[in-house]
Amino acid sequence: RAAAGLEQGRSYTSGRVQSAGKADFTYGKFEARIKLAGGQGSWPAFWMLPTQRSYGDWPLSGEIDIMEAVNLGVDNNNAVLGTLHFGSPHQYIGGETTIADINAFHTFAVEWYRDEMRWSLNGSQYASKTQNQWFSSGAAGDVNAPFDRDFHMILNLAIGGGLPGQSDGENFPRQME
């Protein structure tokens, strides 16, 4: 559990679990069954970052968002995203789907191949992207870059931040299970 928010006098904080230094992967299927946290300022995510910054700082070395949700349940929002971040200037591509019951467990996955990414929700594919959609000439001319190196997994629940905005302070404790 991250303590930064508590040290700054807040009554809540963000937290993460990651595999960096313990398990790093290049290609494969990555899947988790998750019950998401909702509410204003909630930003649950299941994602991957490069273990080494082979192509430079973020986003040049890439980011794979297997699932992220922003302010789930606020104004009937039930969208979840799967996204790739890369390039200079920053580029991102991916897909979006919706979950019928935001209070239930769902299985989120990405299948990462040398030349394609496929996202699914509860076993049904909702998006795919190929290397010609993410290739960045700024990545040493490698057509699979930056998604050709080891990445590690992260599961986190962020409270607040640039994308979701500040929390409304209601409905705590919030948790991602």
TIZA-679333 format. One line per 4 residues: number of its first residue (from 1); for each residue x negated, y negated, z of N, C-alpha, C. Coordinates in nm, 2 decimals, padded with zeros to 4 digits, always signed. Example, Ala and Ser with C-alpha at 12.3 -4.5 7.8 and 13.67 -1.06 7.14 Angstrom:
# TIZA-679333
1	-01.32 +00.57 +00.78 -01.23 +00.45 +00.78 -01.32 +00.33 +00.78 | -01.28 +00.22 +00.71 -01.37 +00.11 +00.71 -01.29 +00.00 +00.79
END
This chain:
# TIZA-679333
1	-00.08 +00.12 +00.00 +00.00 +00.00 +00.00 -00.09 -00.12 +00.00 | -00.06 -00.21 -00.09 -00.14 -00.34 -00.10 -00.09 -00.43 +00.01 | -00.18 -00.50 +00.08 -00.15 -00.58 +00.19 -00.15 -00.73 +00.17 | -00.19 -00.77 +00.04 -00.21 -00.91 +00.02 -00.09 -00.99 +00.05
5	+00.03 -00.95 +00.01 +00.15 -01.03 +00.04 +00.17 -01.04 +00.19 | +00.15 -00.94 +00.26 +00.17 -00.94 +00.41 +00.07 -01.04 +00.47 | -00.05 -01.04 +00.42 -00.16 -01.13 +00.48 -00.12 -01.28 +00.45 | -00.05 -01.30 +00.35 -00.01 -01.44 +00.31 +00.12 -01.48 +00.37
9	+00.17 -01.41 +00.47 +00.29 -01.44 +00.55 +00.42 -01.40 +00.48 | +00.41 -01.32 +00.38 +00.53 -01.27 +00.31 +00.58 -01.14 +00.39 | +00.71 -01.11 +00.37 +00.77 -01.00 +00.44 +00.77 -00.88 +00.35 | +00.71 -00.89 +00.23 +00.71 -00.77 +00.13 +00.58 -00.79 +00.05
13	+00.55 -00.68 -00.02 +00.43 -00.68 -00.10 +00.45 -00.58 -00.22 | +00.35 -00.58 -00.31 +00.35 -00.48 -00.42 +00.26 -00.37 -00.38 | +00.27 -00.26 -00.46 +00.19 -00.14 -00.43 +00.16 -00.06 -00.56 | +00.05 +00.02 -00.56 +00.03 +00.10 -00.67 -00.05 +00.23 -00.63
17	-00.03 +00.33 -00.72 -00.11 +00.45 -00.71 -00.17 +00.47 -00.85 | -00.30 +00.50 -00.85 -00.37 +00.51 -00.98 -00.47 +00.63 -00.98 | -00.50 +00.68 -01.10 -00.59 +00.80 -01.11 -00.73 +00.76 -01.15 | -00.76 +00.63 -01.16 -00.89 +00.58 -01.20 -01.00 +00.65 -01.12
21	-01.10 +00.71 -01.19 -01.21 +00.77 -01.12 -01.18 +00.91 -01.07 | -01.05 +00.95 -01.08 -01.01 +01.09 -01.04 -00.96 +01.17 -01.16 | -00.89 +01.10 -01.25 -00.84 +01.17 -01.37 -00.83 +01.07 -01.48 | -00.90 +01.09 -01.59 -00.90 +01.00 -01.70 -00.87 +01.08 -01.82
25	-00.80 +01.03 -01.92 -00.75 +01.10 -02.03 -00.76 +01.03 -02.16 | -00.79 +01.11 -02.27 -00.78 +01.06 -02.41 -00.68 +01.16 -02.48 | -00.56 +01.11 -02.51 -00.46 +01.18 -02.57 -00.39 +01.28 -02.48 | -00.26 +01.31 -02.51 -00.18 +01.40 -02.43 -00.04 +01.35 -02.41
29	+00.03 +01.43 -02.33 +00.17 +01.39 -02.29 +00.16 +01.35 -02.15 | +00.21 +01.23 -02.12 +00.21 +01.18 -01.98 +00.36 +01.15 -01.94 | +00.40 +01.21 -01.83 +00.54 +01.21 -01.80 +00.56 +01.20 -01.65 | +00.66 +01.13 -01.60 +00.69 +01.12 -01.46 +00.85 +01.10 -01.45
33	+00.90 +01.17 -01.34 +01.04 +01.15 -01.31 +01.05 +01.05 -01.20 | +01.12 +00.94 -01.23 +01.11 +00.82 -01.14 +01.25 +00.77 -01.12 | +01.27 +00.72 -01.00 +01.39 +00.64 -00.96 +01.34 +00.50 -00.94 | +01.38 +00.41 -01.03 +01.33 +00.27 -01.03 +01.39 +00.18 -00.93
37	+01.31 +00.08 -00.89 +01.36 -00.02 -00.80 +01.42 -00.14 -00.89 | +01.52 -00.20 -00.84 +01.58 -00.31 -00.92 +01.59 -00.43 -00.84 | +01.65 -00.53 -00.89 +01.67 -00.66 -00.83 +01.58 -00.77 -00.88 | +01.61 -00.89 -00.86 +01.54 -01.01 -00.91 +01.39 -01.00 -00.85
41	+01.30 -01.01 -00.95 +01.16 -01.01 -00.91 +01.09 -00.87 -00.90 | +01.17 -00.77 -00.93 +01.12 -00.63 -00.93 +01.06 -00.60 -01.07 | +00.94 -00.53 -01.07 +00.87 -00.50 -01.19 +00.81 -00.36 -01.17 | +00.89 -00.25 -01.17 +00.83 -00.12 -01.17 +00.77 -00.08 -01.30
45	+00.66 +00.00 -01.29 +00.59 +00.04 -01.42 +00.52 +00.17 -01.40 | +00.51 +00.24 -01.51 +00.43 +00.36 -01.53 +00.35 +00.34 -01.65 | +00.21 +00.32 -01.63 +00.13 +00.27 -01.74 -00.01 +00.32 -01.74 | -00.09 +00.28 -01.84 -00.23 +00.33 -01.85 -00.32 +00.22 -01.89
49	-00.44 +00.22 -01.83 -00.54 +00.12 -01.87 -00.67 +00.20 -01.90 | -00.76 +00.14 -01.98 -00.88 +00.20 -02.02 -00.97 +00.21 -01.90 | -01.04 +00.33 -01.89 -01.13 +00.35 -01.78 -01.26 +00.26 -01.80 | -01.30 +00.25 -01.92 -01.41 +00.16 -01.95 -01.36 +00.05 -02.05
53	-01.41 -00.07 -02.04 -01.37 -00.17 -02.13 -01.46 -00.17 -02.25 | -01.45 -00.07 -02.33 -01.53 -00.04 -02.45 -01.52 -00.15 -02.55 | -01.41 -00.21 -02.57 -01.38 -00.31 -02.67 -01.37 -00.45 -02.61 | -01.40 -00.47 -02.48 -01.39 -00.60 -02.42 -01.28 -00.61 -02.32
57	-01.26 -00.73 -02.26 -01.16 -00.75 -02.16 -01.02 -00.74 -02.21 | -00.92 -00.73 -02.12 -00.78 -00.72 -02.16 -00.75 -00.83 -02.25 | -00.67 -00.81 -02.36 -00.61 -00.68 -02.40 -00.70 -00.61 -02.51 | -00.82 -00.65 -02.53 -00.90 -00.59 -02.64 -00.92 -00.44 -02.62
61	-00.93 -00.39 -02.50 -00.95 -00.25 -02.48 -00.82 -00.17 -02.46 | -00.71 -00.24 -02.47 -00.58 -00.18 -02.48 -00.51 -00.16 -02.34 | -00.38 -00.14 -02.35 -00.29 -00.10 -02.24 -00.18 -00.02 -02.30 | -00.14 +00.09 -02.23 -00.03 +00.17 -02.27 +00.08 +00.16 -02.16
65	+00.19 +00.10 -02.19 +00.30 +00.10 -02.10 +00.39 +00.21 -02.13 | +00.40 +00.31 -02.05 +00.48 +00.43 -02.07 +00.63 +00.39 -02.04 | +00.64 +00.31 -01.93 +00.77 +00.26 -01.89 +00.75 +00.13 -01.80 | +00.82 +00.03 -01.83 +00.83 -00.09 -01.74 +00.97 -00.14 -01.75
69	+01.01 -00.19 -01.63 +01.15 -00.25 -01.63 +01.13 -00.38 -01.55 | +01.21 -00.48 -01.59 +01.19 -00.61 -01.53 +01.33 -00.66 -01.49 | +01.34 -00.68 -01.36 +01.47 -00.73 -01.30 +01.59 -00.64 -01.33 | +01.56 -00.51 -01.32 +01.66 -00.41 -01.34 +01.79 -00.43 -01.26
73	+01.90 -00.43 -01.32 +02.03 -00.45 -01.25 +02.07 -00.59 -01.24 | +01.99 -00.68 -01.27 +02.02 -00.83 -01.26 +02.10 -00.86 -01.39 | +02.21 -00.92 -01.38 +02.30 -00.96 -01.49 +02.32 -00.84 -01.59 | +02.34 -00.72 -01.52 +02.37 -00.59 -01.60 +02.26 -00.55 -01.68
77	+02.14 -00.59 -01.65 +02.02 -00.55 -01.73 +01.98 -00.40 -01.69 | +01.98 -00.31 -01.79 +01.94 -00.18 -01.77 +01.84 -00.13 -01.88 | +01.76 -00.23 -01.92 +01.66 -00.20 -02.02 +01.52 -00.15 -01.96 | +01.46 -00.06 -02.03 +01.33 -00.01 -02.00 +01.25 -00.02 -02.13
81	+01.12 -00.05 -02.11 +01.03 -00.08 -02.23 +00.91 +00.02 -02.23 | +00.87 +00.05 -02.35 +00.74 +00.12 -02.38 +00.66 +00.04 -02.47 | +00.54 +00.00 -02.44 +00.47 -00.10 -02.51 +00.32 -00.07 -02.52 | +00.26 -00.11 -02.63 +00.11 -00.11 -02.65 +00.07 -00.25 -02.65
85	-00.04 -00.28 -02.58 -00.10 -00.42 -02.58 -00.24 -00.40 -02.63 | -00.29 -00.49 -02.72 -00.42 -00.48 -02.79 -00.45 -00.61 -02.86 | -00.57 -00.62 -02.91 -00.61 -00.72 -03.01 -00.64 -00.86 -02.95 | -00.70 -00.94 -03.04 -00.73 -01.08 -03.02 -00.69 -01.16 -03.14
89	-00.58 -01.24 -03.13 -00.51 -01.27 -03.01 -00.42 -01.16 -02.97 | -00.38 -01.16 -02.84 -00.30 -01.06 -02.78 -00.18 -01.02 -02.87 | -00.17 -00.89 -02.90 -00.06 -00.84 -02.97 +00.01 -00.73 -02.89 | +00.14 -00.71 -02.91 +00.20 -00.60 -02.85 +00.32 -00.55 -02.94
93	+00.33 -00.41 -02.93 +00.44 -00.35 -03.01 +00.49 -00.23 -02.93 | +00.61 -00.19 -02.95 +00.67 -00.08 -02.88 +00.82 -00.07 -02.90 | +00.89 -00.03 -02.80 +01.03 -00.01 -02.82 +01.10 -00.03 -02.68 | +01.23 -00.03 -02.69 +01.32 -00.05 -02.57 +01.43 +00.04 -02.58
97	+01.48 +00.09 -02.46 +01.60 +00.17 -02.45 +01.67 +00.13 -02.32 | +01.78 +00.18 -02.30 +01.86 +00.15 -02.18 +01.88 +00.28 -02.10 | +01.90 +00.27 -01.97 +01.93 +00.38 -01.88 +02.07 +00.36 -01.83 | +02.15 +00.46 -01.84 +02.29 +00.45 -01.80 +02.31 +00.43 -01.65
101	+02.24 +00.50 -01.57 +02.25 +00.48 -01.42 +02.12 +00.44 -01.37 | +02.11 +00.31 -01.33 +01.99 +00.26 -01.28 +01.96 +00.31 -01.14 | +02.05 +00.38 -01.07 +02.02 +00.43 -00.94 +01.99 +00.58 -00.94 | +01.96 +00.64 -01.05 +01.93 +00.78 -01.07 +01.78 +00.80 -01.11
105	+01.74 +00.92 -01.09 +01.60 +00.96 -01.14 +01.61 +00.98 -01.29 | +01.51 +00.94 -01.36 +01.49 +00.95 -01.50 +01.35 +01.00 -01.54 | +01.34 +01.07 -01.65 +01.20 +01.12 -01.69 +01.15 +01.03 -01.80 | +01.04 +00.96 -01.78 +00.98 +00.87 -01.88 +00.85 +00.94 -01.93
109	+00.83 +00.93 -02.06 +00.71 +01.00 -02.11 +00.66 +00.92 -02.23 | +00.53 +00.94 -02.26 +00.46 +00.90 -02.38 +00.38 +01.02 -02.43 | +00.39 +01.05 -02.56 +00.30 +01.14 -02.62 +00.20 +01.06 -02.70 | +00.07 +01.08 -02.66 -00.03 +01.00 -02.72 -00.12 +01.09 -02.81
113	-00.11 +01.06 -02.93 -00.19 +01.13 -03.03 -00.30 +01.04 -03.09 | -00.40 +01.09 -03.16 -00.50 +01.01 -03.22 -00.45 +00.90 -03.30 | -00.34 +00.92 -03.37 -00.28 +00.83 -03.47 -00.14 +00.79 -03.45 | -00.08 +00.82 -03.33 +00.06 +00.79 -03.30 +00.09 +00.79 -03.16
117	+00.18 +00.71 -03.11 +00.24 +00.71 -02.98 +00.39 +00.73 -02.99 | +00.45 +00.82 -02.91 +00.59 +00.84 -02.91 +00.64 +00.83 -02.76 | +00.74 +00.74 -02.74 +00.80 +00.72 -02.61 +00.94 +00.80 -02.60 | +00.96 +00.85 -02.48 +01.09 +00.92 -02.47 +01.15 +00.89 -02.33
121	+01.28 +00.90 -02.32 +01.35 +00.89 -02.19 +01.44 +01.01 -02.18 | +01.42 +01.08 -02.07 +01.50 +01.21 -02.04 +01.49 +01.30 -02.16 | +01.38 +01.31 -02.22 +01.35 +01.41 -02.33 +01.40 +01.36 -02.47 | +01.45 +01.24 -02.48 +01.50 +01.19 -02.61 +01.40 +01.08 -02.66
125	+01.34 +01.10 -02.77 +01.25 +00.99 -02.82 +01.33 +00.87 -02.86 | +01.28 +00.75 -02.82 +01.34 +00.62 -02.85 +01.25 +00.53 -02.93 | +01.12 +00.56 -02.94 +01.03 +00.47 -03.02 +00.91 +00.55 -03.06 | +00.84 +00.51 -03.16 +00.71 +00.56 -03.20 +00.63 +00.45 -03.28
129	+00.50 +00.45 -03.27 +00.42 +00.36 -03.34 +00.29 +00.43 -03.39 | +00.24 +00.40 -03.50 +00.13 +00.46 -03.56 +00.01 +00.37 -03.56 | -00.11 +00.43 -03.59 -00.23 +00.36 -03.58 -00.24 +00.24 -03.68 | -00.17 +00.25 -03.79 -00.17 +00.13 -03.88 -00.09 +00.02 -03.82
133	-00.01 +00.04 -03.72 +00.06 -00.07 -03.65 -00.02 -00.13 -03.54 | -00.12 -00.06 -03.49 -00.20 -00.11 -03.38 -00.35 -00.14 -03.42 | -00.39 -00.10 -03.53 -00.53 -00.12 -03.57 -00.56 -00.26 -03.56 | -00.68 -00.29 -03.50 -00.73 -00.43 -03.49 -00.87 -00.43 -03.54
137	-00.89 -00.51 -03.64 -01.02 -00.52 -03.70 -01.13 -00.57 -03.61 | -01.09 -00.62 -03.50 -01.18 -00.67 -03.39 -01.23 -00.56 -03.31 | -01.19 -00.43 -03.33 -01.24 -00.32 -03.25 -01.34 -00.24 -03.33 | -01.45 -00.30 -03.37 -01.56 -00.23 -03.43 -01.53 -00.15 -03.55
141	-01.42 -00.18 -03.62 -01.38 -00.11 -03.74 -01.32 +00.03 -03.72 | -01.30 +00.07 -03.60 -01.25 +00.20 -03.57 -01.09 +00.20 -03.58 | -01.04 +00.28 -03.68 -00.89 +00.27 -03.71 -00.81 +00.32 -03.59 | -00.87 +00.39 -03.50 -00.79 +00.44 -03.38 -00.81 +00.35 -03.26
145	-00.90 +00.26 -03.27 -00.92 +00.17 -03.15 -00.80 +00.07 -03.13 | -00.78 +00.04 -03.01 -00.86 +00.07 -02.89 -00.81 +00.20 -02.82 | -00.71 +00.27 -02.88 -00.65 +00.39 -02.82 -00.73 +00.52 -02.85 | -00.86 +00.51 -02.84 -00.94 +00.63 -02.87 -01.04 +00.66 -02.76
149	-01.02 +00.61 -02.64 -01.11 +00.62 -02.53 -01.03 +00.67 -02.41 | -01.10 +00.70 -02.30 -01.03 +00.75 -02.18 -00.95 +00.63 -02.11 | -00.83 +00.67 -02.07 -00.74 +00.58 -02.00 -00.71 +00.65 -01.87 | -00.67 +00.57 -01.77 -00.62 +00.63 -01.64 -00.47 +00.59 -01.62
153	-00.40 +00.66 -01.54 -00.26 +00.63 -01.51 -00.24 +00.55 -01.39 | -00.13 +00.47 -01.39 -00.09 +00.38 -01.28 +00.06 +00.39 -01.27 | +00.10 +00.40 -01.14 +00.24 +00.39 -01.11 +00.25 +00.28 -01.01 | +00.33 +00.18 -01.04 +00.33 +00.06 -00.94 +00.47 +00.00 -00.94
157	+00.49 -00.07 -00.83 +00.61 -00.16 -00.81 +00.55 -00.29 -00.77 | +00.56 -00.39 -00.87 +00.52 -00.52 -00.84 +00.64 -00.60 -00.80 | +00.62 -00.69 -00.70 +00.73 -00.78 -00.66 +00.68 -00.92 -00.70 | +00.76 -00.99 -00.79 +00.72 -01.12 -00.84 +00.62 -01.11 -00.95
161	+00.57 -01.22 -01.00 +00.48 -01.22 -01.11 +00.53 -01.30 -01.22 | +00.45 -01.32 -01.33 +00.49 -01.40 -01.44 +00.61 -01.35 -01.52 | +00.62 -01.22 -01.54 +00.73 -01.17 -01.62 +00.86 -01.16 -01.54 | +00.87 -01.11 -01.42 +01.00 -01.11 -01.36 +01.04 -01.23 -01.28
165	+00.94 -01.32 -01.25 +00.96 -01.44 -01.17 +00.97 -01.40 -01.02 | +01.00 -01.50 -00.94 +01.00 -01.47 -00.80 +01.11 -01.38 -00.76 | +01.09 -01.31 -00.65 +01.20 -01.23 -00.59 +01.30 -01.32 -00.52 | +01.42 -01.28 -00.52 +01.53 -01.35 -00.45 +01.53 -01.32 -00.30
169	+01.44 -01.22 -00.26 +01.43 -01.19 -00.12 +01.54 -01.10 -00.07 | +01.63 -01.06 -00.16 +01.74 -00.98 -00.12 +01.72 -00.83 -00.15 | +01.80 -00.74 -00.08 +01.80 -00.60 -00.11 +01.66 -00.53 -00.08 | +01.60 -00.57 +00.03 +01.48 -00.51 +00.07 +01.51 -00.41 +00.18
173	+01.44 -00.30 +00.20 +01.32 -00.27 +00.12 +01.36 -00.21 -00.02 | +01.27 -00.24 -00.11 +01.28 -00.19 -00.25 +01.17 -00.09 -00.27 | +01.20 +00.02 -00.34 +01.10 +00.12 -00.36 +01.12 +00.19 -00.49 | +01.01 +00.24 -00.55 +01.01 +00.32 -00.67 +00.98 +00.46 -00.62
177	+01.06 +00.55 -00.65 +01.04 +00.69 -00.60 +01.00 +00.78 -00.72
END
